[in-house]
Amino acid sequence: MSFWVKINPFIKLLFPKYVWDIPNREKKVYLTFDDGPTPEITAWTLEQLKAYDAKATFFCIGNNIEKHPAIFEQVIAEGHAIGNHTFNHVKGWETDTKDYIENTMKCSMLMEKQEARSKKQDKELFRPPYGKIKPAQSRILRKMGYKIIMWDVLSCDFDRSITPEQCLANVLNNVTTGSIIVFHDSLKAEPNLRYVLPKTLAYLKERGFVCAKIE
């Protein structure tokens, strides 16, 4: 597999201004879902979280918010956190910085318009698609007040070459207190996510972990 399932500690030291995990003493872990909202899978994801009294953070693509505003509003209404994942899921390394910031702000403005109907978050959260962002892009966003949220556990649910069982192992073998875990509420990840998410939630609950949203 070409992905780091568990982030190398050296990477965290190399990029200390990004949030890779959230150490705590309450056995809190942080489930995150990228690329939604997607009606076919986001609604199901919300049902699973509710069944285990779990909260999560959804990093949403602006184009999907625009197409599916009701699902986006449901995420907020059910008490989950939301984050910006750009409007078109653009790759920072391959995008001009000005264009990247404009694409991110387009998503932000749409999020704010929808959030106006609900309670707005205190913090602006941002996750770069693919985890790829140029230093200049990062500096601008952080100066604008964004917290750049990365991860320390990658489920690889989007990878159709791995089995659902391996996807589950990616999570359960690496999760620890404070972990930020990446899932995707997307059609590409759906087969793995439908297998992995309920089992992950059950595992965490049995071991006394609390699934919290990022704030």
C-alpha positions in Angstrom: 0.0 0.0 0.0 1.4 3.4 -0.9 -0.4 5.3 1.9 0.8 5.9 5.4 -1.9 4.3 7.6 -0.3 5.7 10.7 1.5 9.0 10.3 5.2 9.0 10.9 6.0 11.0 14.1 8.7 12.8 12.1 6.1 14.3 9.8 4.3 15.8 12.8 7.6 17.4 13.9 8.2 18.7 10.4 4.8 20.4 10.3 4.0 21.4 13.9 1.5 24.1 12.9 -0.9 21.4 11.6 -3.2 19.5 13.9 -2.3 15.8 13.6 -3.9 14.5 16.8 -5.5 16.0 19.9 -3.9 14.6 23.1 -6.3 14.3 26.0 -7.0 12.4 29.3 -10.6 11.6 28.6 -10.0 8.8 26.0 -11.4 11.0 23.3 -10.9 10.1 19.6 -12.0 12.1 16.6 -13.7 10.5 13.6 -13.6 12.7 10.5 -15.4 12.2 7.2 -14.1 13.8 4.0 -15.7 14.6 0.6 -19.4 14.8 1.5 -22.2 15.5 1.8 -23.3 12.6 -0.3 -27.0 11.6 0.1 -26.4 7.9 -0.5 -23.9 7.5 2.3 -23.9 10.6 4.5 -27.4 10.0 5.8 -26.5 6.4 6.7 -23.3 7.6 8.4 -25.3 10.0 10.6 -27.6 7.1 11.6 -24.6 5.0 12.7 -23.1 7.9 14.7 -26.5 8.5 16.4 -26.8 4.8 17.3 -23.5 5.0 19.3 -24.0 8.5 20.6 -20.9 9.6 18.7 -20.0 13.0 17.3 -17.7 13.6 14.3 -16.3 16.2 12.1 -17.3 16.4 8.4 -14.9 18.1 6.0 -17.3 19.0 3.2 -16.7 19.9 -0.5 -18.5 23.1 -1.5 -19.8 21.7 -4.7 -21.5 18.9 -2.8 -23.0 21.3 -0.2 -24.4 23.3 -3.1 -26.0 20.2 -4.6 -27.2 18.7 -1.4 -27.9 21.5 1.1 -30.5 19.5 3.1 -27.9 16.8 4.0 -25.4 19.4 5.0 -27.9 21.1 7.3 -28.7 17.7 8.8 -25.0 17.2 9.7 -25.1 20.5 11.6 -28.5 19.9 13.2 -27.3 16.6 14.6 -24.5 18.3 16.5 -21.5 17.4 14.4 -18.7 19.8 13.4 -18.1 20.9 9.9 -14.9 21.8 8.0 -13.9 23.2 4.7 -12.5 20.8 2.1 -12.4 23.4 -0.8 -15.1 23.9 -3.3 -13.8 21.5 -6.0 -11.5 19.1 -4.0 -8.5 20.8 -5.5 -4.9 19.5 -5.0 -2.8 22.2 -3.4 0.5 21.1 -4.8 -0.8 21.5 -8.4 -2.8 24.7 -7.9 -1.8 28.3 -8.0 -2.0 29.7 -4.5 -4.4 32.6 -5.4 -6.7 30.1 -7.1 -6.5 27.7 -4.2 -7.5 30.4 -1.7 -10.3 31.6 -3.9 -11.6 28.0 -4.2 -11.5 27.6 -0.4 -13.2 30.9 0.2 -16.0 29.9 -2.3 -16.6 26.9 -0.1 -16.5 29.0 3.0 -19.0 31.5 1.8 -21.4 28.7 0.9 -20.9 27.1 4.3 -21.6 30.3 6.1 -24.8 30.8 4.1 -26.1 27.4 5.1 -24.9 27.7 8.7 -26.9 30.9 9.1 -29.9 28.7 9.6 -28.1 26.9 12.5 -25.6 27.8 15.2 -22.3 28.8 13.7 -19.1 27.2 14.9 -16.5 29.3 16.8 -13.6 27.9 14.9 -12.9 27.5 11.1 -11.6 24.1 10.3 -9.8 23.2 7.1 -8.5 19.9 5.7 -6.5 20.1 2.4 -7.7 17.5 -0.1 -5.2 14.6 -0.4 -3.4 16.2 2.6 -1.4 18.3 0.0 -1.0 22.0 0.6 1.8 24.4 -0.2 3.5 26.4 2.6 2.2 29.7 1.2 -1.3 28.4 1.0 -1.1 27.2 4.6 0.3 30.5 5.9 -2.5 32.5 4.3 -5.3 30.2 5.6 -3.8 30.2 9.1 -3.5 34.0 9.1 -7.2 34.0 8.1 -8.0 32.0 11.3 -8.2 28.5 9.9 -7.0 25.5 11.9 -5.5 23.0 9.4 -6.6 19.6 10.5 -4.6 16.6 9.3 -4.8 13.1 10.8 -2.7 10.3 12.4 -4.8 7.3 11.3 -5.9 6.8 7.7 -8.6 4.1 7.1 -7.9 4.0 3.3 -11.6 3.3 2.8 -11.3 5.0 -0.6 -8.9 2.4 -1.8 -10.8 -0.3 -3.7 -7.7 -2.5 -3.8 -8.0 -3.3 -0.1 -10.5 -5.6 1.5 -13.0 -4.2 4.1 -11.3 -6.4 6.7 -7.9 -4.7 6.0 -9.6 -1.3 6.1 -10.9 -2.1 9.5 -7.5 -3.3 10.7 -6.0 0.0 9.5 -8.1 1.7 12.1 -8.3 -0.7 15.0 -4.6 -1.5 15.0 -3.6 2.2 15.1 -6.2 4.1 17.0 -5.2 5.6 20.4 -6.4 8.3 22.7 -6.4 11.6 20.8 -6.3 10.0 17.3 -7.8 11.9 14.4 -9.2 9.2 12.0 -10.0 9.7 8.4 -13.0 8.2 6.7 -14.9 9.3 3.6 -18.6 9.7 3.1 -18.3 9.3 -0.6 -19.5 6.7 -3.2 -16.0 5.6 -3.8 -15.5 4.7 -0.1 -19.0 3.4 0.5 -18.4 -0.4 0.3 -15.5 -0.2 2.8 -17.2 2.4 5.0 -20.4 0.4 5.4 -18.4 -2.5 6.8 -15.9 -0.6 8.8 -17.8 2.2 10.5 -20.3 0.2 12.6 -17.5 -2.2 13.8 -15.2 0.8 14.6 -17.9 2.5 16.6 -18.7 -0.8 18.5 -15.0 -1.4 19.2 -14.4 2.1 20.5 -17.5 2.0 22.8 -16.6 -1.3 24.2 -13.2 0.0 25.2 -14.4 3.2 26.7 -13.4 5.7 24.0 -15.5 8.8 23.5 -16.0 9.9 19.8 -15.9 13.7 19.9 -16.0 16.5 17.3 -13.1 18.8 16.7 -13.5 22.2 18.1 
